[in-house]
Amino acid sequence: MEKFIQVVVDHDKKKFHVESEATGESNYDERVEKAKNNGRDVGTFRSRLDTVEKTIDAAQHEYKGYSHTEESPV
């Protein structure tokens, strides 16, 4: 099973979560879609970077004013 780094962004709470070992079975895409259908302003994408640390640094640069959280918002 392919593992990848996935980022979940919560625009409502100005937070982002980086999942280091996401898989297709993690269902983050489905969870985010469900949250959007419930009125939440959230998004998700797969990181093209090779480490969690680089991904967190890039997300902090991209999402100014957002904080990193260890717990997924969805």
C-alpha positions in Angstrom: 0.0 0.0 0.0 1.4 3.4 -1.0 2.0 5.9 1.8 2.2 9.6 1.2 2.2 12.9 3.1 -1.2 14.5 3.2 -2.1 18.0 4.4 -5.5 18.9 5.8 -6.2 22.6 6.1 -9.0 24.0 8.3 -9.7 27.5 7.1 -12.4 28.0 9.7 -9.9 27.5 12.6 -6.8 28.6 10.7 -5.0 25.4 11.4 -3.4 22.7 9.3 -2.5 19.0 10.0 0.2 17.0 8.2 -0.4 13.3 8.1 2.9 11.6 7.6 1.7 8.1 6.6 -1.6 8.6 4.8 -2.9 5.9 2.5 -5.9 5.6 0.2 -7.6 3.9 3.1 -7.1 6.9 5.4 -10.1 8.5 3.6 -9.0 12.1 4.2 -10.4 13.1 0.8 -13.8 11.6 1.8 -13.6 13.1 5.3 -12.9 16.5 3.9 -15.7 16.2 1.4 -18.1 15.3 4.1 -17.0 18.2 6.3 -17.5 20.6 3.3 -21.0 19.2 2.8 -21.6 20.1 6.4 -20.6 23.7 5.8 -16.9 23.6 6.9 -14.2 25.4 5.0 -11.6 22.7 4.8 -9.3 21.3 2.1 -6.7 18.6 1.6 -3.8 17.8 -0.7 -0.9 15.5 -1.1 2.5 17.0 -0.4 5.1 16.9 -3.2 7.9 17.3 -0.6 9.8 14.3 0.7 9.6 15.0 4.5 7.0 16.0 7.0 9.3 18.8 8.3 9.6 20.3 4.8 5.9 20.0 4.3 5.2 21.8 7.7 7.6 24.6 6.8 6.1 25.1 3.4 2.5 25.1 4.8 3.5 27.6 7.4 4.8 29.8 4.7 1.8 29.3 2.4 -0.8 29.7 5.1 0.4 32.7 7.1 -1.3 33.0 10.4 -2.3 29.3 10.5 -0.9 27.0 13.1 0.1 23.4 12.8 -1.9 20.8 14.8 -1.0 17.2 15.5 -4.7 16.2 15.4 -6.6 16.1 12.1 -9.5 18.6 11.9 -11.6 16.0 10.1 
